């Protein structure tokens, strides 16, 4: 850290004139700006008065030693520091230019803006504070990303003007393999702080400079960039390196705080998602009894929007006596009856409450669940309705075809007309049926589903209309109500309605006309108030022409009809659906799987999915079971899907490729063959180094040479398109 005379002072420094290099097209420009007041955390009451030139304790090579090395690649031990000799050797082997000093690998302004990101935002105030410290000193402060590209530089006007001549400014690649040994490139390569002065630089254009750089690490230890202080060689001083180290550590602390905040936010969103998936009303109260979180089920029960609940005392919506006080002392929680003020009046209900502590062991609040009636589950069982687990929010997709059907379904949910859902197997017809039911006026009543193709003619009749005592051999004593009676006041979903036998179609038609029916074996006329939603994967017009489906029933069902598009007709929805299913399946199986490899993505997008959404979900469930890594790979997918993916992300399309793509592939293959050596790659391709750099930049190819703090290669000389 800083020595005593370098310690930050908790005062403010009034705005001062500051200078910065910015890129305009291919040129660097020096601009002046009025410095903002520094936050108390960084501010100083006076600039630093650095002592003059301080000789280095390490051996600095003389001009003859440098000239001999760039010619022969050899140097006697002791004539230069060991890390400098190692860097020179890397540069010589890579045939890095050793004269002139100007950088030729320059990003366009557009490419530069893509690289700035959060590192730029987090580091800027630290750099400005450091610049204030160095006011009246001929130094510049430089920020680079993990690949060595400069993304920001501020400092003394004279230093920045000198830097212009070397292209030492935003957008320039200051890695070792671009400009030779320097503090930035060498620090990124060896993974630790370093100072390079005078003829320690590999390129003679940098011999008048001194620079001190320190890597910036992410919380997981991987390098995300580097902070550098550069200036004239005659102002070289070890304290410059101390300042660079301290500033980089400060930036790392800020990155850690930012990372921690995003991780907390991610966990909160995950908990919120789980909370909203629970069918029971769930609320979280703070220690004062105010509602701080609630799910949609609680919102529906209490008849208020989520915003109308948050921040309000729980007593405004329900009464639970002294349960909160008791819950603080009962480690197993407290249960009891509650008076719940719903949107339709006050009812007796049931609650379960548990207190929890915050991170410091103090009272954190209460988690509370509600039920409208203590026998809610028993009542639901007697009604024999099927669980409704889907709503319109569960219908995933952004394609125009799907959005149009969803809008039609939402409109249909507001009415009570019969709905006919058309579409191939697996497109999600029951999901739409449940969503229409849940969004309609019958949402609090039963939703009963019948698969018309799953029973024989006799069984369909009794399943749908019920039967009386003694109606047939094996009939339950006393008879049994059918699905129509179970769905009374609710919704009856007739899946695979085209499979219904013709004899039963007559009875269904009669019910649709007058809402009356008879149980099998009985003479009593019964009524049921139900909404009918039917679904089929067949073409009903063709079934009518074949005589398999009654024309009059067809017209009765074909009131509000909508066709759900197949997955192959909305391929743009496949990535969204795949990630949705992956997150749910991975959470259910307790695995941390973050996404898909490129070949797996290609295969998922290329497959036709004849089984539609159901087949996609089943394929991903298989993949999650077999996956042993952080991402789903091609080998984890079913064989029929794997065949459409190219190993290692390579395309298997045999069509003629554009010349630009062929050129990019040739460069990638050559760089891979020569392990990132630009000079050897250029020779093999028959072009100059500068021409190759232009093509690399144009094709968006990035050369990595960064290493971790341990000195091990992270992605040494590797090529990423």
N, C-alpha and C positions, 0 to 999 in steps of 0.2 A: 504493500500500500504506500501512500504518499508519506514522505518524511514530514517532520513537524512544520517546516516552513512551506510545505506544499499542501497542508491540510485545508479542506474546504471550510470557508467561513460562512456562518449562517446570516449573511446580509445580502442586500440586493445591489446590483450594479446597474446604473442607469444605462439606457440604450446607447450603444456605441456603433460606429461605422464598422460593418463587417463585409468581407469579400468572399465571393463564391465563384467557382467555375461551373458553367452550365454548357450543355451541348446544343447547338443549333445546326441541324443537318449534319454535315461532316466536320464542322468547325467547333472549337471551344471558345467561349467568350467569358471574359472577366466582368462580373457585375457587382455593384456595391449595393448593400441593403442596410437598412437601419436595424440593428439588433434589438430584439425584444428583451424586456426585463426577464432575467433568469429566475426560475422558481427558487425558493429558499434552499431547496435541496442541493442546488448546484452553484449558487451565487458566491461571489468573492467580493471582497472590498477593495482589492487592488490586483493588478496583473502580477504574474510571477516575474521576479527578477532573477533569471538564470545566470549562473556564473559563465564565464567565457569558455573557450575551447578546453575540454578536459581530455588529455591523452588516454587512449584505450589501453587497458592492461593486457589485451590480447594482441598477438603479432599482426600488424597491418602490412600486406605485401607491397613491395615497391614496384615501380613501373616495369623494371626488367623481369621480375618474377611473373607479373601478369602477362607480358608479351610472350615470354617463353611458354607459358601454359596454353594460351589460345592457339599457339602454333603447334605445340607437341602434345598437349593434353597431360603433361607431367609436371609435378612439383615436388620438391623435397619437403618431407614433414618438418613442421616447425616454422615454415615461412608464412603460414597463414593458419587461422583457426581451423580445427577439424571439420566443423559444420560448413565453413566456407569452401574448403577443399572438396567436400562431398557434393556441395551444390554446383561448383564449377565443373566437376566431373559429369554430373547429370546434364548440364548445359552443353558441354563439349560433345558428349555422346549423342545428344539430340540435334547437334549442329545448329544450335541457336546463334543468331547473329551477335557479334561482339563489338561492332562499331556502329556509331550513329546515335543509337539510343532511342529513336522515335518508335512508338508502338504502331503496328500496322493492323492489329486485330481489333477493330472498333465496331461496337454495336450501333445499330441505327437508333434514333430517338425512340421509336416504337418498341424495339426490343429492349432498350434500356428501361423504359417505363414498366415493362412486364416484370423486370427483375427487382424493382425497388421494394415493393411490398411492405410487410410489417417490420422487417429489419431496418429499413429506411426511417419509418415513423418512430420506432423505439429509440434509435441511435441519434437522431437529429438533435434533440435537446442536450444530450451528453456531449456531442461534438461542438455545439455552440458554446457550452460552458467551458469546454477545454480550450476553444478558440479565444474566449475572453481571458483565460489564464495566460495565454501566450501572446496577448496583445503587445504590440511593439517589438515582438521577436519575429525573425524572418522564417516562420514555420507555417506549414499547412497541415490540416488534419484530414485524413482520407479514410473513407469507408468502402470496403470491397465485399462482394458476396463470396460464397463458398468456392466458386470457380475462378476467382481472381479478378472479376470484372469490377471496375470502380463504379460505384453508384452515387457517391457524393463526395465533394471536396470543398472545404472552406479554409480560410486562413489569411495570411499576410499577402498583400497585393503583389509585392516583389517576388515572393516564392511562387505564387500562382502564375505570374507572367512567365517565369522560367519554366514552369511545368507545361505551359501551353506549347512551347517549342518541342517538347517530347511527346505530345499527345497524352501527357500524364494527367488525365481528367476523366470525368464521367463517361462510361462506355468503353474505356480502354481495358484490355486484358493485361494485367500486371503479374501473371503467373510466371514461374521460372521458364517454362517452355515457350513463352511469348517474348519476354524481354531479358531473360537471364537472371542471374543471382540478384536478388533485392530483398528487402525485409518482408514485403508483403508475400511474394511468391514463395520464399523460403520458409516463412512462418507457417503458411498453409501446407507446405509439403512435409515439414518435419513435425508439425502439430504443436509447436510451442513458440513462446515469444523470442524475438531475435532482433539485434541491431546490426545494420550493415552500413559501413562508412567508407567513403572514398574508393580506393582501388579494390576493395573487397567486392564491389559490384562486378559482374561478368562483362557488362557492356561499357565501353569507355565513355559513352555519352552520359553515364550516371556517376562518373568518378568525382564530380564536384558536389555530390549530394551525400547527406547522411540520412538514414531512415530507421525508425524503430517501430516494430509491428507486433501485435499480440492477437492470436486467434480468438474468435468469439464462439463459444460452444453453446449448443442447445442443452436443455435439461438432461437428455439422454447421452450427452458426451460427444455427439457428432458436431463437426464444425459447420457453422452457418455463415461465417464471414470472418472479417479481420479488420482491426482498427490500426491505422498507421499515422505516425507523425514524421514528416519529412521537411528538410531544410538544407541550407548550405553546409558543406563539410566543415568549414571553420567554426561552426556553431555546435558541433557534435558534443554531446554530453550524456553520460549514463542516466541522468535524471529524466531525460526524455523517454527512455524505455520504461522507467518506473511509472510515468504518467500514462503511457499507452497501456501498460498492464492494468493499472487501476481503473482506467476508463472502460477497458474491455470487460473487466469483472463487473463493473457497475451495469453495463449493458446486459451482461448475462443474468444479473439479478432481475433486471426489468423483464427480460424474456421469460425467466422463470415465473415471475408474477403473472405475466400475460398468459403463459401456458397453464398455470394453476387455475386462473379465472376461467379459461375456456374448458378445462377439464371439469371444473365444478358445474359450469353451464351445461356441458354434455350430460353429466350425471343427473342433473336436475331435469333436463328434457326427457331423459330415459325414464326417470321415476314418474314424470308427468304422463308419459305415454302409457306406462303400465297402469297408472291410476285411472286413465280414461277408458282402458280396456275392461275394467272391472264393472260387472253389471250392477253390483250393490252400490247404493249411495255412500260415498266416502268423503269425509271432510277432515281438514287439519285446522286446529285452533292454536293460537299463540297462548302464552301463559295468562293473558288477560281475558281469554275466552272469545277472542275475535276470530272470525273465519279468515284464514290466509290461503287455503287451497280447497278446491272442491271439484268433483268430477261431474260429467254430464248427467249421470244417474241422479246425483244429489240435486242438480239444477232442475231436472224434470219433476222430482218428488216435491220439492219446495216451491215449484212454480215461479222461479226467478231465474234470470240469466246469471251466468257466472260472475259478471261484473256487478250484478245486483246483490250478490252474496258476499263478495270479498270485502273485508274491512268492517263488516257489520257484526255486532255481538250475537252469539248463537241464540240467546234468549228471544231474539226477534222472530225465530223460525221454529224452535222446538224447546220443550222443557224436559230436563232430565234430573231435577232435584239437585242434590249435593254430590252428583257423580264425579265431577272434576276433582273435588277435594279428596274423595275416596280413591280415585284412580292414581293419585300421587303416591299413595301408601300401599296400593295393591299391585304387586309385581305381575300378577296374572291378568290384570284388567278388571273392568266392572261391566256387568250386563244388567239390563232392566227394561222397564217399559218407559215410553216417552209419549208426550203429547206433541204431535207434529202438525204444524200449520201448513198444509199443502195449498196448492193453488185453488183447490176445490173445497176447502173447509178444514176443520181441525179433526184429526183422527188419532186413535190410540195406536202407537207403534212400538218398535223395539229398538234398543240401541246397544252398542258394544263400544266401550271407551277404554283407552290405554294411554297413560302418560309416558313421555320420553324426555331424555336429557339432551342438552347441547354438548358441544365438544369439550367444554370445561366442567362437565358434570353438574351444571345448574339446570333448573327446570326449563325445558325447551318448548313444551306445548303438549298437545293431545291429538291422538288419532282416533277418529270416531266414525262408526258405520251406523246406518239407519235402515230400518225396514218399515214399510207402511203398516204392517200388521204382524204380530208374533207368529201367526200361522201362514205367512206368505207362501212358504214352500209347499205346505200341505194343500193350500188352496190352488196353487198352480198345478200340483199333481192331479187333483180332482178334475181340473179343467182339461188336463191331458193335452195342453198345447205344446208345440215344439219350441225349443229355445230359439229366440231371435238374436242372432249374434252379428248380423250385418246391417249396416246403414249405408246411405249414399257416400259417407266419408270413406267407406271401405272399398269403393269402386275406384281402382287406381288407373290412371291414364290421362294423357293430354292430347290424344289424337282428335281430330275434328269429328270423325265418325262416332267415336265413343261419347264425346261431349254432347253431341246432338241427341243420342239415345237417352243419356242421363237427364237432359233437360225435359225430354218428352215424359220420362218416367216420373220426374218430380211434379210435372203438371198433372199426370194421371193420379198421383198420390193424393192430391187435394180433393179429388172427386170420389165417387163410389161405383163407377162403371166397371164392367168386366174387362180384364186386361189379358191379352194374348201375347206371350213372349216367344219369339222365334229365334232360332239360332242353332249352330252346331253343338254337339256334345262338348261340355267342358268350358263354354264361353262364360258361364256364371249366371244362368237364368234364375236359379234359386236365390242367389245374392241379390239380384234385382227385385225378385218377389218379396224378400224380407225387407229390403230397403223401402219399397213402396208401402208395405204394411206399417213399418215403423214410422214413416213420415206422415201417415194418414190419421184420420180421426179414430180408427179402430186399434191404434197402437197399444192400448192398455188391455186389449182383449186377446183371446188366443189366436195364434198362427198355427194352422194345422196343415201338414204336407202329406199328400198321398201320391205314391208312385204307381200310376195306372198300369204300368207294364210289369209290375213285380208280382201280380196275383193272377190266378185263374179267373175265369168268368164268374164262377160261384163266389169265390173269395172277394173279388172286387165289389160285387153287389153288397155283401154283408159288411165289408170294411167301410164302404162309403155310406150306406144307409142304415147300418145296424141290423139287429135281428131280435126276435122275440123268443121267449122261453119255448123250447121244443121245436124251433124252426127247422132244425136238421140234426142228424146224429152228431153228438159231440158238442152241441151248442151249450154255452154256459147257462146254468140255471138262473132263471130270472131275466135272461136276455142281456143284450149289451148295446149301448148307444154307438152309432157310427161316427165317422169323422164329421159329417155335417152337423150333428148335434154338439160334438166337442168344439166345433168352430163357431158356435152360435154367438152372434154379435162381433165376431172377429173375421178372419180371412181364411179361406180354404184354397190351398195351392195344389192344383192338379198337374203334376209333372208327368211328362210323356203321355199327354192326353190322347195322342193319335193311336196309342196302343190299346185304348179302351175298347172292349168288345162291342159290336153293334147293338146287342141286346141291352147293354147297360147305357149306351148312348141315348136310348129312348127315355130312360128314367131320368138321366141328367137333364135332358132337354125339357122334360116336364117340370123339373124343379126350377130351372132357369126361367120358365115362363110364369109360374105362379108361386114359387118358393114353398111348395108343399111336397111331401114324400111319405112313403110308408116303409116301415122296417120290414125286412125279409120275414115272411111267415105271419105278418100282422095285418090287420085291417084298419087300424086307427090312422087317420091322416094327421101328420105332424108338420110343424113349420120350423123354419130356421132362418135367421137373419144373418146371412154371410155374404162377404164379398168374394167373388171368384177370380183367381188369377191362374191361368192355364199356361202351359209351356210345352213345346215340342221341338224336336230337331228334324222333323219331316216337313215336306212341302204339302200342306193340307189341301191345296188346290188339286194336286196330283192324286192324293188319297181319296178325295171326293170323286174324281173322274174314274178311279179304279173301283169305286164302290166300297172302299174300306172305311169311309167316314161319311156320316150323314150331312147332307148339304144344309139342312135347316139348323143343325147344331153348329156347323161351321159359321153360319151367319150370326148365331147367338153369341158365339165366342169372339168373333172378329169385330168387336166394338172399338176397343182401343188396342191396336196391334203395333208392335215395334220389334224390329229385328236387331239383335245384339251382334255386332261385327265379330268375325273370327279374329284370332290373334295375328294371322298372316296378313290381314287387311289393315292392321294397325301396328306395324312392326316398330314404330317409334316408341311404343309403350313397353316393349320388351325389357329394356334396361331398367326402367322405373319399377316394373313389376318384379323383376329378378332381385333388385336390391331390397324391395319391400318384403318379399318372401324370405330372402336370406337373413335379414335382420330378425324377423320373427322366429325362424327356425333355429338360428344360431343361439338366440336368447333362450329358447325352450330347451335346447340341448346343452346349455352351459358352455358354449364354445365362443371364442373371440375370433370371428372371421370378418374381415373388413371389406371384402369385395371380391373381384374376379381378375384373373390374369388376362392379358390381351388376347391370347388364343381362345380362352374360354368365352370372352365377350363376343369374339367373332363367330364362334360356333353357335352361341345362343341366338345371335341376330340372324344367322344364315338358315337355321333350321325352320321348317315350315309349321311345326307344332300342330299336327292334325288333331291332337287331343286338347288343343287350346290352353286356356289358363290352368285347367286342372292338370294337364300333362306337364306344364312348366313347373307348377308347384311340386308335383311328385318328383320331377327330375332334380329339383333343387334340394328336396328333402334327402334324396339319395346322395347328392353331392356333399351335403353337410355331414352326413354320417361317415362318408369315406375320407373327407378332407382332414389332413394332418398338418396343414400349414395355416398361415394367416389369410390366405386368399384361395378361392375356389380355382382349381386348375382344370385344364382340358381333360386330364385322366380321371377326374372326379365325376365327370358327366356321363350319362348313359352312352353306350356304344353308337347308337344311331345319331346322337348329337355330336359325338367326338369326330365322326368322319367329315364333318363340315368345318372343323377347325384346323388351322395350319400350325404345325409344331413351331415353337419359338416365335410365334407371331408372324411368320412369313406367309404371304398370300399364295394360294394354290391356283389362282386364276392364270390360265395359260394364254390369255389374250396378250396382244402386243402391248408393251408398256411404253408410255411417253418417254421421249429422250431425257427429259429432266429427271424422271424417276430412275432411269438406267444410270445416269450420271451420279445421282445420289447414292445408289447402291454400290457403284464402283468405288466411290470415295470411302464409304463405310467399310467395304470389304478390305480395301487397301490399308486403311487406318487400323483395322482389327489385326491384319496380317503383320504390320510393322509396329504393333502395340502403341499406337498413338504418336509415333515419331513423324512429325510433319515433313521434315526434310526428306526422309527416305520415301514417304508416301508420295510427295511431289515428284521425286525422281522416277518412281515406278509408274506414275500416271503420265509422265512426260510433260509436266507443267511446272511453272515456278512456284516458289513458296507463297509469294504474295497473291498469285492467282488462286492457289489452293485455299488460302485464308478467305478470299472473297467468296469462293464457292461453298466453303464450310458455313460461312455466315448466311449466305443466301438460302441454303437448304436447311438451316436451323439445326445444324449438328453442333453439339457441345462437347468440348474436350475437357475431361476431368483429370485433375492431378492432385487433389487434396488428400491429406492423410489425417488420421486421428491423432490425438495428443500422445498416444502411445508410440507413434511413429509408424504404425502398420498402415498399409494401403487401404483406403476406403474404396476408391474407384480409380486407382492409378492408371493413367493412360487409357482408360476405357472410353468407348464412344457411345453416345446416346443420341439417337435421332430425335 
